[in-house]
Amino acid sequence: MLRFLGLVTGPELAAAHVATLAGTTVFEAEEALEELVEAGLLRRSFTSR
């Protein structure tokens, strides 16, 4: 999953975008992203849009 994040242009991404890039479901992408956050490889950011 981490290798697909290099394809994202910009500082923000959504699980749906990662799922599309990786060819997985949104649920699987969310789980993988959470594992990367827990491992310290990603940082969760909250924006008010």
C-alpha positions in Angstrom: 0.0 0.0 0.0 2.8 2.4 0.9 4.2 2.3 -2.6 0.9 3.6 -4.1 1.0 6.7 -1.9 3.9 8.0 -4.0 1.4 8.3 -6.9 -0.8 10.8 -4.9 -0.1 14.4 -5.8 -0.7 16.7 -2.9 -0.7 16.5 0.8 -4.1 14.9 1.3 -5.6 11.6 0.3 -8.8 9.7 0.9 -9.2 6.0 1.4 -11.3 5.8 -1.7 -8.4 7.2 -3.8 -5.9 4.8 -2.3 -8.4 1.9 -2.9 -8.6 2.8 -6.6 -4.8 3.1 -7.0 -4.2 -0.2 -5.2 -7.2 -2.1 -6.7 -8.7 -2.9 -3.3 -11.9 -2.1 -1.5 -12.2 1.1 0.5 -12.5 -1.0 3.7 -9.2 -2.7 2.9 -7.5 0.6 2.1 -8.7 2.2 5.4 -7.3 -0.8 7.3 -4.0 -0.5 5.5 -3.8 3.2 6.0 -4.5 2.8 9.7 -1.7 0.3 9.9 0.7 2.8 8.3 -0.4 5.4 10.8 0.2 3.0 13.7 3.6 2.2 12.3 4.5 5.9 12.2 4.8 6.0 8.4 1.8 8.3 7.9 0.3 11.1 10.0 -3.4 11.6 10.3 -4.6 15.1 9.5 -8.0 16.5 10.2 -9.3 19.4 8.1 -12.6 21.2 8.3 -14.1 21.3 4.9 
